[in-house]
Amino acid sequence: MRDTAGRIAQQTWWLPWLIGAAVVPIGAATVLQTLSTGQPLSRTSFELPRSAHRVVYEVTGTGTAPEIRYVTDGVNRTETIHNALLPWRAELDLEVGPALGVVQVMATSAEGPITCTVSVDGIVMHTAQAPDGWTSVSCSSVIRP
C-alpha cells in the first residue's frame, strides 16, 4: 500500500506546479484589473446597457380625435386622451434597457384624414396616414438600449 502511494506521488509531482501555473495568471489579471480601474471587481462592474431617449408623438388632422392612446414607459404602460383637439403632440423622456423599448401612438378620427408620427431623439421612426371617415391610425417603433 505504501509503495502505491509513493509511486503516485512520484508520478504526479508536476500536478501542483500545473495548478499554480493556472492560478497565478488569473490572480495577476484580477490585480491588474483592480489597479487599472481603482475599483475592486464586483457584480456591479458588469452593468447591463441602458439609455435615455426623447420621444415625440404627434397626431395631425382636423377637428378632434375621439381617442389617442400612447405608451408612456417604453414597455406597456399607456395613457389615453379623449376628445383631443388636433393637431396633438406629446413629448416624453424614456429610459430603455436592458431590453428593447417600445414606443407607440394610436388615434381615431371621425372627421377626416388623420396622421400619426413617432420620433425618437429627433429622428422620425414611423409615420402613417388613414383616409376620411371613422378610421384609426397607429405608429410604433422599437428603441435599442
KAZI-V481570 format. One record per pair of residues at least 24 apart in sequence whose ideal C-beta (glycine too) atoms are under 7 Angstrom apart, sorted by the first residue. I is the first residue (numbers start at 1). J is the second residue. D is the distance in Angstrom with one decimal. If there is no record, write none. Layout:
{{I | J | D} {I | J | D}}
//
This chain:
{{48 | 97 | 6.3} {48 | 98 | 3.6} {49 | 97 | 5.1} {49 | 98 | 5.7} {49 | 145 | 4.2} {50 | 95 | 6.1} {50 | 96 | 6.9} {50 | 97 | 3.4} {50 | 98 | 6.7} {50 | 145 | 5.5} {51 | 96 | 5.7} {51 | 97 | 6.0} {51 | 145 | 4.9} {52 | 93 | 6.3} {52 | 95 | 5.1} {53 | 94 | 5.3} {53 | 96 | 6.3} {53 | 120 | 5.4} {53 | 121 | 5.5} {53 | 143 | 5.6} {54 | 91 | 6.8} {54 | 93 | 5.9} {54 | 121 | 5.6} {55 | 92 | 4.7} {55 | 94 | 5.4} {55 | 103 | 5.1} {55 | 120 | 5.6} {56 | 89 | 6.8} {56 | 91 | 5.1} {56 | 119 | 4.3} {57 | 89 | 6.9} {57 | 90 | 4.7} {57 | 105 | 4.2} {57 | 118 | 6.1} {58 | 87 | 6.8} {58 | 89 | 5.0} {58 | 116 | 6.8} {58 | 117 | 4.4} {59 | 86 | 6.3} {59 | 87 | 6.7} {59 | 88 | 4.6} {59 | 105 | 6.6} {59 | 107 | 4.5} {59 | 114 | 6.6} {59 | 116 | 5.1} {60 | 86 | 6.2} {60 | 87 | 4.4} {60 | 115 | 4.8} {61 | 86 | 4.5} {61 | 109 | 5.4} {61 | 112 | 5.9} {61 | 113 | 6.1} {61 | 114 | 3.9} {61 | 115 | 6.5} {62 | 86 | 6.3} {62 | 111 | 5.6} {62 | 112 | 4.9} {63 | 111 | 3.8} {63 | 112 | 6.9} {65 | 107 | 4.8} {65 | 108 | 6.0} {65 | 109 | 5.8} {65 | 114 | 6.7} {66 | 108 | 5.1} {66 | 110 | 5.9} {67 | 107 | 7.0} {67 | 108 | 5.1} {68 | 105 | 6.8} {68 | 107 | 4.6} {69 | 106 | 4.9} {70 | 104 | 6.6} {70 | 105 | 4.3} {71 | 102 | 5.8} {71 | 103 | 5.8} {71 | 104 | 4.8} {74 | 101 | 3.5} {74 | 102 | 6.2} {74 | 103 | 6.8} {74 | 143 | 6.6} {75 | 101 | 6.9} {75 | 102 | 6.6} {96 | 143 | 4.8} {96 | 145 | 5.0} {97 | 145 | 3.2} {98 | 145 | 5.9} {100 | 142 | 5.0} {100 | 143 | 6.6} {100 | 144 | 6.1} {101 | 142 | 7.0} {101 | 143 | 3.9} {102 | 140 | 6.7} {102 | 142 | 6.1} {103 | 140 | 6.5} {103 | 141 | 5.3} {103 | 143 | 6.3} {104 | 138 | 6.8} {104 | 139 | 6.9} {104 | 140 | 3.8} {105 | 139 | 5.4} {106 | 136 | 6.4} {106 | 138 | 4.4} {107 | 136 | 6.7} {107 | 137 | 5.6} {108 | 136 | 4.5} {109 | 135 | 5.8} {110 | 134 | 5.4}}
//
